[in-house]
């Protein structure tokens, strides 16, 4: 796709500006100083092809956003063309390029743009100085990786290598092939393992659990019993409180019932009688007032209506008078404006006469009759423009001829360069040593790196806990492995768990023993055993058997006492049987607990001994290294830190090996470098190897430049001679075109009345005469049109004023002939005032008559209402027992108040009775004593408080029981361990998912760049090398692809001398040229498969010197056959260089 024309109709600060592009040119340069609209033109191209942005109405600071217009004429490679415009909007924004602006299809640009969008067009087909510099800088920093270079140059996306590296670095912080402490995934896994171990260490104890379950059942039974007692107490308490509250309501109902008995004579009246009577009396009073008021209104309106008189004749023509008065403004304005318009007609006549004299004609009539057609004037303008273009081309050609002659003379004067040396064999020998020299250049850096690495190694050792002062001595000693430390930690945890279990068991048994001893103290007292009872019975039986006839009363009393004592002892034993049973059971339990305590104490001592031995074994593993170990967790971290010290020491050894290898290489290449130096004339005695190599490189570069200059000078001389010959041929062609133009221009001038006499070679004077005549003839049609318009206006105004005066005279003759002597506008104003007064009087009389009719109707309605109210009052008076209305009304009101109070009392009683009827309540209140009820309520409240306190105690004990069961079932540490395990598991999953996403993104980016390299590397790199050689004036011959030490393809550039230079060895300016060469090669490759868009270049030569600018312009022009290139610039030097270097191939488009 190519632009043939760009129309900036209304955009930014530009109006009706057209940029015409020469289709035969190879390069188009849009030149304009600052503030000339260059930025507007650049932005207009994107808005034209892809539509205006929706977010903001940019570039609308001069024109309304809805009126913004951009147009263009474009052509595809197939020959298809399109002329269109673009407006701002959301649909139907593509318009035809004509005054009607018919909407085009939204896909009309698809054959020209294909699948391009604004972002791709901006990145791939747009290039400014910032993009060029950033692209070159990123390319130099990439290290020459080809996939990245090609992808960045093609897409315009920078920093792909850094993006890929950042993805890999972020993924490396999460997971790696070797487990490290700083890997977040392994940190989550370690937390998961610790939480799982903590969870497994907690166990549920069955004996404690059974005890707590039994206690919980007992507490639930006590709570249920207490709840039933509380329910009964609460029910009785609520009953008493309710009766105390309802008794006053029942008493109030009784009082209102007694009060209503005094109005028993009114019970026969119907419901609503009092309200009906009050309403009837109010109606009579209202009707009386209304009747009096309406009578006064009828009398007043009758008097006012009779006093108004109306002029019927004037009222009949009032509408016509109003119409004429409304036209007064137009009549007055026409009388005022008519002289000014007549003066304008005279002015146009004078201007036309002046133009006639300017054109050599007699008067305006002759000017009008000899006016040329628009086609003749357009033909004259086109020929004038062509003449100016020919004049500029002739002047440019003359300047180019002079410049080429000067260059040719300068080449002839330069002479030869003396004896030359071909630097290529020496450059190749030096290039063969490039790897050794590069390694040698890194030697000092390696020394510094080794020194810093040793300092870092010592610092890392001191940072360990426990610290390591002599790292080399530590690394030479045997150390326990991580697996051993981990196993020791597991062994230590097992011993510690056994010790804690033994200690916990001992504490639990001590607590139970203390509780049993407390139980034994409570059960202490006189204890009657079975042996005591048996011994007493034997003694009693002996005494009883010894009684005989000779026994005294004293003997019989002793036997009786023994019998009584034996009975009491048996009764006591029976009464204390339960206490004795508990006492014996407690003694047995205490004995069993003492034995278990001894076993637990022995287990605790054994566990502590094992812990001490385990610690001693652990310390012995580190004794040879002189390290006093800390905790297992700390020593695991310490051992990992020691592994890192091993790795650092290995890295230092590798660097020391590299230093030794590089030093031997320096000894080998020193004689070779000295031989090259002697051959090319470099004094290198006493110089270090690297300094000698740099001196040789500078000398080879200088020799190469002289060698290239000597080879190119003859070619330049021949090229200059060829350009001089071409310019002379072009001069002949321009002369023939000028002669043909003069013939046609003379004929076109004769049509507009000009007779030309050619003077000198430059036609500028004749063109100026033609343009002046053209300007005068273009002003004639507008002047003639305006003069005719003014003449028609004068005639129309005179006609309208005459008709208006006739209509006014007719009205005056009918209404008031005495006003006929006045002006039409003054007379109609006076008559209009009288018509207004007559119309006002008529409207006022009509309103008064309507109000009078309404007042009479209201008076009639008031009389009717009066009679109806009197009849209603008489009817209601008959229903009263006494017939006295004045006495009945107060009694009816008092009775209504008592009824209302009685109703309110019963409603309150129903609301508080909880569904019980009044009769049931009166039965409950029969014999109810409020004083006794109050005392009972106080007793019940005290009982309720006691029950509440007991309930609180039981609930507290149940809560404690639940907490103890929960602690035995799960435990606070077990719950925390489960939570930590799940959290660590979820975190590990999230980290694994994040790592996979990062690695996939890095892999996809790498594969995309590699796939692009495989598809496009060879043809694109070859073409980019040709462009790069052209951009650098042949100082660099081509681009190369070589594998580095990591077996990855890297980009290299080869000088003309054969020296190969990595990208980091290029200057910033050369890097910019290489990036431009890659972009041009990509666009050429794109153009072979797609419809190419124009390359829009914005001031990319700001940092280039004149030589680089000239080479850049030539390279851009060389791509003109494949795609169109438009360069925007504000530098006049760029325009001058383009005219000098490209000649007619450069299309200079001014933007002023």
Phi, psi and omega in degrees: 000136179229147173273125170266331181203145176232119183253115176262080187290307176214100184201125181060228178266007185259140178221128177052045179255132182238132174251112182261125182254130181284117183293341181276350183279153178269338182215133180250128181239114177267113186248134175197140177293175177300145181068015179272352180107016182296317178297322178297318180295319178298313180295327182297327181297314178295317179294326179295314185282327189235003177093158180286143175298144181278332189296313185227150176269070184288159182055036176242026184285345177250319183252152175298140182306323181289343183260003180296135181217135172229140179228167180195159168239120184235158180224138177269168180296333180283352183102350179291138182237161179207131172245125186206171175230162178231129174249167178277135179165186181253341176210159183053047181270343176271125185234156175290151183273068176208180183292332180285332180052055178295140181292136176260167176296146180292339180262019183295335182268358183300317179298340183261330184253337183064230183264012181293143169238179186299317184294316180294319179298319182294318185282318187269325185249011175236136183212122174239180185297324180293314179298320181296315182291318179294321178296317178295319180295314179297326180292319179293327181281343184287346181079009176089014180293122195289318181302316179296316182299311182296314182297318181292315181294325182283316187267343185080005179272124183259161171073026181293323180295317179294322178299315180296318180296321180294324176296316180295320180296317180295320178295325181293334177286344181267314187207151176209166181296332177250133184292127178229154182294327183280354177287120184295330179294315180291331174297317177296320179297320180294320176296323178297314180297317180297317180295322179295319179296318180297321181296319184288341183282345184266129182231155179267132182262123190287322183295313177298323182294316180296320179299315181292324179295318178297317178297322180296319179297316179297318178296321179296321179294317178297320179295320179297316178297317180295323179296321178296318177297317180295325181295315180296315179298318181295319180298313179296321180295317180294324178297312181296316179297320179296317179296320178297326182280329184275336183301316178297327180294317179297318178296322179293323176298319179297319180296317181292327179294319177297318181295326181287341179296335180290347182245032183293334180292343181264005183292335182281350180290146180292162178293138179081013182295315182298318179294321179295321180294314179299319180296319180296317178296320178295321179297318179297318180294318179295319180294323179297313180297318182294321180298316179295316182295320182288329177296318178295322180295317180299317180295318181294314182294325178297320180293316182293321182292325180289341183269005183252132177243143183235134177275104185291323181295314180294325181294331182291328182253017183296323182295316179296322179296318180298320180297315180295322179294324178295329179277001182298321181300314179297320179297314181294318180297319180297318178297324182284322186276340187302317180296321181295320180292322178296325176292323178297322177300317179295322180295315178298323177299318180293319180296321179293322178296321179296316178298323178298319179292321178299327182267005177079027180250165186286305184212187184292326180295318178293324177299316181293322183285332183259015182297125180286164180283163177297325180297319179296319180292320178295320179297319179295319180296317181296319179293323178296315177298319179296322178297318178296319178298318178296322180294317179294319180297321179296318179294317177299319180297321180295319179296319180296320179298317180296318180296318180293323178296319179296316179298316180298320179294321179295322178294322179293325182282338186294326180072192181267174186257011179081200183291134183241152176239130177285114186278354189299312181298322179291323178295322179293319177296320179292323179295326179296336179264009187298320180297315179295321180293320179297319177295321180294326179294336179270003186296312179300320179297323179294319177302314181296320180296319179297317181296315180293324179296320178294320177297318179295323179297314179296319179296320178297322178296319181290334181282345180292155175235110002289151185288154179240114181276323181244095185293317183297319178295320180297315183294340179275351182263152175288138182230148178294145180281167180298324181297319179297314180299319180296318178295320177298320178298319178296319179296317180296321178296320180296315180296318181294323177296319177296319179296316179296320179297318179295317180295318179296318180297318180297318179295318180297317180295323178296321179295317179295321179297320179295321179294322180292319179296325177294324178293320178296322178297321180292331184270004181292151180155187177295125183246118178261117181261170179294327179295319178301316181295317181297317180298319180293321179294322178297315180297319179295317182296322179297313181297323181290324179290334181281349180291140178206194182296333183272358183293141181270172177297327178296320179294319180294326178293323179296317179298317180298319179296320180295320178298315180295319181294320178297319179296317180297320180295322177293319178298319180297317180297320179294321181292326184261016184299317181295316179298321180292323179297315179296322181297317179293319179297320179296321178297320179295316180296321181295321179295319179295319180295323179297319177296318179295325179295319178299319179295317179296321179294321178294320178295323179295317178297319180295319180295319179294323178295318178297320180298318179296317180294321179297318179295319180296318177299319181296315180294330181294330180295334183255359186295321182297330180272359179072030183246133174263110187289152175261216179289168182296315180300316179296321182286333172296313176298319180298317181294322175296321176298322177294322175300321177294326175297320175303314181295319178298319179296321178296320179297321178297319179297320178298315180295322178295323176297319178298320179298316180296318180296315181296321180297320178293322178298323179297323179294327182285320188272348182302312180296323180297314179297321181296322178296318178296319181298318180295324183290326185256006173085039178251128176278105186241011181295130176086353181277146171299161184300315183294319179294321178297319178297321179293320178297318178297318181297317179297319181294319178296321178297315179298316178298321180295321178294317178296319179297316180293323180295320180294324181286329184271345185294319179295320178297320178295321180296315179295320179296321179296317178298321180293322179293324177298317180296318179297322180293324178295320177295319178297326179296319179296317179297319180294325178297316179296319178295323180295318179298314179297321179295319181300321180297311181292324182292321178297317180297318180294325180291325181296331181294327181263013174091016180256137174243114187267144172234107187288130180231120178078178182280329182278129180268017189295321181297314179297321179295321179296320177298316181295320180293324177295315178296320179298320178296319180293314181296326179291338178277342186294312184301320181293319179296317179296319180295316180294321179296318179294323178297317180293322179298318179295323179295319180299314181296318181295318181295319179296321179294315182294320181294322179295318179296321180297317181295325178294317180295322179294318181298322179295318179293317181299319180297331180277321189267307185209089182300341182293344181267006185294336182281346182278164174295155186301316182291324178290317181296316182292332177295316179295316180295324180296323178296318178296321181295323178296318180296318180295318180293324179295317179297319180296316180294323180294319180294320177298318180295319180295321180294319178295317178296324180294319179296317179295322180295319178297321179294317179297324179297319180295317179295326178293320177298317180298315180298326180295314180295321180295318180296320179297318179296319181295320180295316179299320181295318180291326181296330180293331182282345182284145179297319183266338183079001180266109182291321184294323180280331185285325185299313178298320181294321179296321179293317180295318178298319180297323179294318179295320178297320180294319179295320179297320179295319179296318180297318180291325176295318178295322178296317179296322181293330184255358185274352177058043175088357179272144181282168183294323181295318179297320179294320180295325177294319178293327182278352180294120181078011181286127180252111182299325183292313179296323178296323179296318179296320179294323179298318179298319179294319180293324178295319177297318178296321180295320178297319178297317179296323179296316179296319179295321178298320178298319179297315181295320179295320178297318179295321178295320178297318178297320178298317180296319179297318180295319177296319179295321179296320179288327184285315183237308184085146180299319182291324179294317179298315178297321180296319179296316178299315180297321180296314180294318179297317179294322179296315179295319179297319178297320178297314179298318179295321178296318178296318179296319179296318179297317180298315180296316180294322177295317179299315179297318180294318179296319178296317180295317181294324178297314180294320180292320179296320178295321179296317182296324182282325191240356190299307189296302181294319182293318181293324179295314180292323178297323177297321178295316178296319181295320177298318179294319181294329181262011178067028178085001180293333174243130188276318186196176175252142182235154174243119182228151178273135179269189184294341177264014177063036176245142180290132178232151180271134176231156174243144182246125177289169179296332180284352181100353180289137179257130187238128173289164184298325181292349178271000180270152174283169181297317180298317178294324176298320176299318179296322180293319178297319177297320180296319179295320179296315180296320179295320178296316182296322176295318178295321178296322183292338179287342184241346186221167173286113186280141172275160177295145173273119182257114185247128184240102171050050180277352184261018184297324182262006181268146170279177186298322181296315180293325178297314181299316179294322178295318178297318179297318181294318178296320179294330181292340179271001186299332179289337184262323177204160183276138177238128179241119182256124174260133181207154173247007184264118179294331180296326177295319179296316180298317179295322179296317179295323182286318186275326187254335180065231183291342180290345179262127178256105181270117182248106181286144178235087184224000000 
